[in-house]
Amino acid sequence: YAGTDDWRTALSDGEILTEAFGPRPADNNTNVPSIGGKHGGNISSIFDSVPSKVRVHSGFNNDVFANAGFSTVLQCVSSGRHGGNCDGKKTDNNIQTTQPYRLYTTGHSLGAASSVILGAALHLTYPSESIQSVNFGCPKQGNLEWSAWIDTLQPNYNPSHPGRGLADHRGTFEMFRFVNKIDLVPRLPDPLYFQHAGHTLQMSTGGNVKAYYDHIGNGDLGFAGVPYGWGAAPYVFLPGAIASHMCTHYLDYLHDYLPNTTSYIVNFELVDNNTRSDDEINPPDDKAYSIK
């Protein structure tokens, strides 16, 4: 999902509304080939397992589900699983329906938030698959219940044994949100009603990327949350905070500090490393716990 130049209006509007996660009645498509046999063709039935108190930003939700957008994505995924592309034409005769594959969603700015909404919806549609959303400059998407629910979908979550993986047949949804320095947009909208879900990857000067587990950390696992003052940092220098959000600045950062590897290892900050004040300009080199 691409971003938009109208993010300031969309995120600062005093009448921001939330709604239940999923399609509105008018957006319900009853004839979706990729899920028809499993869910009776009714898109809304996919969301029956979502906790009732989960609420998301209505604009982001609408961006994914309005005008049959989600149905189109499902048809594209179904075609891809059979070696085709989004118009249904076969492009690879070697792909089998049982061949392992991965689903990723991505986006920048408001498009990043839409990519998260889509990723969660795909997880409900394909509950045995491993899905990731890797996005950039993402604003908060929903309420506290949304954040808590999303965090239960990640690979190492187990309510009985925190940090231990569940059975391999359980599908997962994991989110990594890149934040460029003091980018203002990831600190929006109002923290009273909206909360971050997923992991925060803070991009700091010099190529130092610090990863914060579930954004707020997890004391039981020993992982730290974002430093004190993280949310207020952009307001010290708003011109720089707005400039940090530009997509070109994210691209320049990734180009300048691209690791020489085909995989990326996330090093989550430990609790002992988070006792200092927010220092994104010249952060010290902390010890971290590595996962793939």
LUMSE-350689 format. One line per 4 residues: number of its first residue (from 1); for each residue x, y, z of N, C-alpha, C. Coordinates in steps of 0.2 Angstrom, whole numbers. Example, Ala and Ser with C-alpha at 12.3 -4.5 7.8 and 13.67 -1.06 7.14 Angstrom:
<roses>
1> 66,-28,39,62,-22,39,66,-16,39 | 64,-11,35,68,-5,36,64,0,39
</roses>
This chain:
<roses>
1> 4,-6,0,0,0,0,4,6,0 | 3,11,-5,7,17,-5,4,22,0 | 8,27,2,6,32,7,2,37,4 | 1,42,7,-3,48,5,0,54,8
5> -1,60,4,1,66,6,-4,69,11 | -10,66,11,-15,69,16,-15,66,23 | -9,63,25,-9,60,31,-10,65,37 | -8,71,36,-9,76,42,-17,77,43
9> -21,77,38,-28,78,39,-31,72,42 | -29,66,39,-32,60,41,-30,58,48 | -24,60,51,-22,58,58,-24,63,63 | -25,70,61,-26,75,66,-33,77,66
13> -37,74,62,-45,76,62,-48,74,69 | -51,79,72,-54,78,79,-59,73,79 | -62,71,73,-68,67,73,-65,60,70 | -59,58,72,-57,51,70,-62,46,74
17> -64,41,70,-68,36,72,-65,29,72 | -68,25,76,-66,18,76,-72,14,74 | -70,8,72,-76,3,71,-73,-4,71 | -78,-9,71,-76,-16,72,-71,-18,66
21> -66,-22,67,-62,-24,62,-65,-29,57 | -65,-27,51,-68,-31,46,-72,-27,41 | -75,-31,36,-79,-27,31,-86,-25,34 | -88,-19,31,-95,-17,33,-100,-21,29
25> -106,-21,31,-111,-25,27,-111,-24,20 | -110,-18,18,-111,-16,11,-105,-18,7 | -99,-20,10,-93,-23,7,-93,-30,7 | -98,-34,9,-98,-41,10,-99,-44,3
29> -94,-48,1,-94,-51,-6,-96,-58,-5 | -102,-61,-8,-104,-68,-6,-101,-73,-11 | -97,-71,-15,-94,-75,-21,-87,-74,-22 | -83,-77,-17,-76,-76,-17,-73,-83,-18
33> -70,-84,-24,-67,-91,-25,-62,-94,-20 | -58,-90,-18,-53,-92,-14,-55,-94,-7 | -61,-92,-5,-63,-94,2,-70,-97,2 | -73,-98,-4,-80,-100,-4,-81,-106,-1
37> -77,-111,-2,-78,-118,1,-77,-118,8 | -73,-114,11,-71,-114,18,-76,-110,22 | -78,-104,20,-82,-99,24,-88,-98,21 | -91,-102,16,-97,-101,13,-98,-95,9
41> -92,-93,7,-92,-87,2,-93,-80,6 | -95,-80,12,-96,-74,16,-90,-72,19 | -88,-66,17,-81,-63,20,-82,-62,27 | -88,-59,29,-88,-57,36,-88,-63,41
45> -89,-69,39,-89,-75,43,-81,-76,46 | -77,-74,42,-70,-75,43,-68,-71,50 | -71,-66,52,-70,-62,57,-74,-63,64 | -77,-69,63,-81,-71,69,-77,-72,76
49> -71,-74,75,-66,-76,80,-63,-70,83 | -64,-64,80,-60,-58,83,-64,-56,89 | -60,-54,95,-63,-52,101,-68,-46,100 | -73,-46,103,-79,-41,102,-77,-34,103
53> -72,-33,108,-70,-26,110,-64,-23,105 | -62,-27,100,-57,-25,96,-60,-19,91 | -57,-13,91,-59,-8,87,-53,-5,83 | -54,-3,77,-48,-1,73,-50,6,69
57> -46,10,67,-47,16,64,-51,15,58 | -57,18,57,-62,17,52,-59,18,45 | -54,23,44,-52,25,38,-47,19,35 | -43,17,40,-38,11,38,-42,5,36
61> -47,4,40,-51,-2,39,-55,-2,32 | -58,4,31,-61,5,25,-57,5,19 | -51,7,19,-46,7,14,-45,-1,12 | -45,-5,16,-44,-12,14,-50,-16,12
65> -56,-14,15,-62,-18,13,-67,-15,8 | -66,-8,7,-71,-5,3,-70,-7,-4 | -75,-6,-8,-75,-8,-16,-72,-14,-17 | -73,-19,-13,-71,-26,-15,-64,-27,-15
69> -60,-22,-11,-53,-23,-11,-50,-29,-8 | -53,-31,-3,-51,-38,1,-52,-44,-4 | -58,-44,-7,-60,-49,-11,-55,-50,-17 | -53,-44,-20,-48,-44,-25,-41,-47,-23
73> -39,-45,-17,-33,-48,-14,-33,-56,-13 | -39,-58,-11,-40,-65,-10,-39,-69,-16 | -42,-66,-22,-42,-69,-28,-35,-69,-31 | -31,-64,-29,-24,-64,-32,-20,-69,-28
77> -21,-70,-21,-18,-75,-18,-19,-82,-20 | -26,-83,-21,-28,-89,-24,-25,-91,-30 | -24,-86,-35,-21,-87,-41,-14,-88,-41 | -10,-85,-36,-3,-86,-35,-2,-93,-32
81> -6,-95,-28,-5,-102,-26,-5,-107,-31 | -8,-106,-37,-8,-110,-42,-4,-108,-48 | 1,-104,-47,6,-102,-52,4,-97,-56 | -2,-93,-55,-4,-88,-59,-2,-81,-56
85> -5,-76,-59,-4,-69,-57,-11,-66,-55 | -11,-60,-53,-18,-57,-51,-23,-57,-56 | -22,-58,-62,-27,-58,-67,-29,-65,-69 | -26,-70,-65,-28,-77,-66,-24,-81,-71
89> -20,-77,-75,-16,-81,-80,-10,-85,-77 | -9,-91,-80,-4,-95,-77,3,-92,-80 | 7,-92,-75,14,-89,-76,20,-94,-75 | 18,-99,-70,23,-104,-68,20,-111,-67
93> 22,-115,-72,19,-122,-72,22,-126,-67 | 27,-124,-63,31,-128,-58,28,-127,-51 | 24,-122,-50,21,-121,-44,15,-126,-42 | 16,-129,-37,10,-134,-35,6,-131,-29
97> 0,-133,-28,-4,-130,-23,-1,-132,-16 | 3,-137,-15,5,-139,-9,12,-136,-8 | 15,-133,-12,22,-130,-12,22,-124,-6 | 27,-124,-2,27,-119,4,27,-112,1
101> 24,-107,4,25,-101,2,24,-96,8 | 25,-90,7,25,-85,12,21,-79,10 | 17,-76,14,13,-70,13,16,-64,16 | 17,-59,13,20,-53,16,15,-47,14
105> 14,-42,19,11,-36,17,16,-30,19 | 15,-25,15,20,-19,16,16,-13,14 | 19,-7,17,16,-1,15,20,5,18 | 19,11,17,22,17,20,16,22,22
109> 17,25,28,13,30,30,6,27,32 | 1,30,29,-6,27,30,-7,20,26 | -3,19,21,-3,13,18,0,7,22 | 5,9,27,8,5,31,2,2,36
113> -2,7,38,-8,4,43,-12,0,39 | -14,1,33,-18,-3,29,-15,-10,28 | -8,-10,27,-5,-17,26,-6,-21,32 | -6,-18,38,-7,-21,45,-14,-24,45
117> -19,-20,43,-26,-22,43,-27,-28,38 | -23,-28,32,-24,-33,27,-20,-39,30 | -14,-39,33,-11,-44,36,-15,-48,41 | -18,-45,45,-22,-48,50,-28,-52,47
121> -31,-48,42,-37,-52,38,-35,-58,35 | -29,-58,32,-26,-64,28,-24,-69,33 | -22,-67,39,-21,-72,44,-28,-76,46 | -33,-73,47,-39,-76,48,-42,-80,42
125> -40,-78,36,-42,-82,30,-38,-88,29 | -31,-87,31,-27,-93,30,-24,-95,37 | -27,-97,42,-25,-98,49,-19,-103,50 | -17,-107,45,-12,-111,45,-5,-108,42
129> -6,-102,39,0,-99,36,4,-95,41 | 10,-93,39,14,-89,43,14,-82,38 | 12,-77,41,11,-70,37,15,-65,41 | 18,-61,37,22,-55,41,20,-49,37
133> 20,-43,41,19,-37,39,25,-33,40 | 29,-30,35,35,-26,36,33,-20,33 | 33,-14,38,30,-8,35,35,-2,38 | 33,4,35,37,10,36,33,16,38
137> 35,19,44,31,25,45,24,24,47 | 23,18,51,16,16,52,13,20,58 | 7,23,57,3,26,63,0,20,67 | -3,22,72,-7,17,76,-13,15,73
141> -15,9,73,-21,7,69,-27,6,74 | -27,4,80,-33,2,84,-32,4,91 | -37,1,95,-37,2,102,-33,-3,106 | -33,-3,112,-28,-7,116,-30,-15,115
145> -37,-16,114,-39,-23,113,-36,-25,106 | -36,-21,102,-33,-23,95,-26,-25,96 | -22,-20,99,-15,-22,100,-14,-28,104 | -17,-29,109,-17,-36,113,-18,-42,109
149> -23,-41,105,-25,-47,101,-20,-48,95 | -18,-43,92,-13,-44,87,-6,-47,90 | -4,-45,96,2,-48,99,1,-56,100 | -5,-58,101,-6,-65,103,-6,-69,96
153> -5,-66,91,-5,-70,84,2,-71,82 | 7,-69,86,14,-69,84,17,-76,85 | 23,-78,82,25,-85,82,27,-87,89 | 30,-83,94,32,-86,100,27,-84,106
157> 21,-83,104,16,-82,109,12,-88,111 | 12,-89,118,8,-95,121,6,-93,127 | -1,-92,128,-3,-90,135,-1,-94,141 | 0,-100,140,2,-104,146,10,-104,147
161> 14,-103,141,21,-103,142,23,-97,138 | 23,-91,140,26,-85,136,33,-86,133 | 33,-85,127,40,-85,124,41,-92,121 | 37,-97,122,38,-104,119,33,-104,113
165> 36,-107,108,32,-108,102,26,-113,103 | 21,-112,99,15,-117,98,17,-122,93 | 12,-126,92,13,-132,87,14,-129,81 | 18,-132,76,20,-130,70,14,-129,65
169> 8,-132,67,2,-131,62,-2,-125,64 | 0,-121,69,-3,-115,70,0,-109,66 | -5,-106,62,-2,-101,58,-1,-95,63 | 3,-90,60,5,-84,64,5,-78,60
173> 4,-72,63,5,-65,60,9,-61,64 | 15,-59,61,20,-55,65,21,-48,61 | 22,-43,65,22,-36,62,29,-33,64 | 32,-30,59,38,-26,61,37,-19,58
177> 38,-14,62,36,-7,60,43,-3,60 | 46,-1,54,51,3,54,50,10,55 | 53,14,60,52,21,61,59,24,60 | 58,29,56,64,33,54,65,39,59
181> 70,38,63,72,43,68,66,46,72 | 65,53,71,59,56,75,53,57,71 | 52,52,66,46,53,62,40,54,66 | 36,59,64,30,60,68,24,55,68
185> 23,53,62,17,49,60,16,43,65 | 22,39,66,21,33,70,19,35,78 | 19,41,79,17,43,86,10,45,86 | 6,45,80,-1,47,80,-5,41,78
189> -12,41,79,-16,46,82,-15,47,90 | -20,50,93,-20,51,100,-19,44,104 | -14,44,108,-12,38,112,-18,36,117 | -23,41,118,-28,39,123,-33,34,120
193> -33,34,113,-38,29,110,-35,24,106 | -28,26,103,-25,21,99,-18,19,102 | -17,13,100,-11,9,103,-7,6,97 | -1,5,98,3,2,93,3,-6,94
197> 3,-10,89,4,-17,89,10,-19,86 | 13,-25,87,19,-27,84,25,-24,86 | 31,-26,83,37,-24,85,39,-17,82 | 43,-13,86,45,-7,83,53,-7,82
201> 54,-6,76,62,-6,74,64,2,73 | 67,4,78,69,12,78,75,13,74 | 75,16,68,80,18,64,84,24,66 | 90,24,69,93,29,71,99,31,67
205> 102,37,68,108,40,64,113,35,65 | 117,34,59,122,29,59,121,22,57 | 115,21,55,113,14,54,111,9,59 | 111,12,65,109,8,71,101,7,72
209> 99,1,71,92,0,71,91,-4,78 | 87,-1,82,85,-5,89,78,-7,88 | 77,-14,90,71,-17,90,68,-18,97 | 61,-16,97,58,-16,104,52,-20,103
213> 52,-25,107,47,-31,107,40,-28,109 | 35,-29,104,28,-27,105,28,-20,107 | 33,-16,105,33,-9,106,34,-7,113 | 30,-10,118,30,-8,125,34,-13,129
217> 37,-18,125,41,-23,129,37,-29,132 | 41,-33,135,38,-39,139,43,-41,145 | 41,-39,151,45,-40,157,46,-47,158 | 41,-51,157,42,-58,158,47,-61,154
221> 48,-59,148,53,-61,143,60,-58,143 | 60,-52,147,66,-48,148,67,-43,142 | 62,-42,138,62,-37,133,60,-30,135 | 64,-25,133,62,-18,134,57,-15,129
225> 54,-10,131,49,-6,127,53,0,125 | 50,4,120,53,10,118,55,14,124 | 60,18,123,63,22,129,58,28,131 | 58,30,137,54,35,140,55,41,135
229> 50,45,133,50,51,129,50,49,122 | 49,43,120,49,41,113,43,44,109 | 37,45,112,32,47,109,32,55,108 | 36,58,113,36,66,113,42,68,109
233> 46,64,107,53,66,104,51,71,97 | 47,69,93,46,73,87,44,80,88 | 41,82,94,38,88,95,43,93,97 | 49,91,99,55,95,100,57,99,94
237> 57,95,88,59,98,82,54,96,76 | 48,99,75,43,97,71,45,97,64 | 49,102,61,51,101,54,55,95,53 | 59,93,57,63,87,56,59,81,57
241> 54,81,61,50,75,62,45,74,56 | 43,79,53,39,79,47,44,76,41 | 50,79,40,54,77,35,56,70,36 | 57,67,42,59,60,43,54,55,41
245> 47,58,40,42,53,37,42,52,30 | 46,56,26,46,56,19,48,49,17 | 45,46,12,46,39,9,54,39,7 | 56,44,3,63,45,1,68,44,6
249> 66,47,12,71,46,18,72,39,20 | 66,36,20,66,29,22,70,25,17 | 69,26,11,73,23,5,80,24,6 | 82,30,7,89,32,7,92,29,13
253> 89,28,19,92,25,25,93,18,23 | 88,14,20,89,7,19,94,6,14 | 95,10,9,100,10,4,107,11,7 | 108,16,11,114,17,14,117,12,19
257> 112,8,23,114,4,28,111,-3,27 | 110,-5,20,108,-12,19,113,-17,21 | 110,-22,25,115,-27,27,117,-32,21 | 123,-35,22,125,-39,16,123,-46,18
261> 116,-47,18,114,-54,19,107,-54,16 | 104,-60,15,98,-61,12,93,-62,17 | 95,-62,24,90,-63,29,92,-57,34 | 87,-56,38,88,-50,43,86,-53,50
265> 91,-52,54,90,-54,61,89,-49,66 | 83,-49,69,81,-44,74,83,-45,81 | 87,-40,83,89,-40,90,85,-36,95 | 81,-39,99,77,-36,103,81,-33,109
269> 79,-27,111,83,-24,117,80,-27,123 | 85,-28,128,83,-31,134,81,-25,139 | 78,-27,145,76,-23,150,81,-19,153 | 87,-22,154,92,-18,157,95,-13,153
273> 94,-13,146,97,-8,142,92,-2,140 | 86,-2,144,81,3,143,81,8,149 | 85,8,153,85,12,159,87,19,157 | 90,20,152,92,27,150,87,31,147
277> 88,38,146,83,42,143,83,41,135 | 78,43,132,78,43,124,84,46,121 | 88,42,117,94,45,114,94,42,107 | 90,45,102,90,42,96,96,45,91
281> 99,51,94,104,54,89,110,50,89 | 113,48,95,119,44,95,118,39,101 | 114,34,99,113,29,104,119,24,105 | 120,22,112,126,17,113,125,10,110
285> 130,7,110,129,0,107,128,-5,112 | 121,-7,113,119,-11,118,119,-19,116 | 119,-23,121,119,-30,120,112,-32,118 | 110,-36,114,103,-38,112,102,-45,111
289> 96,-48,112,94,-55,111,92,-56,103 | 95,-61,100,94,-61,93,89,-67,92 | 85,-65,87,80,-70,84,80,-70,77 | 77,-75,73,76,-74,66,69,-73,64
</roses>
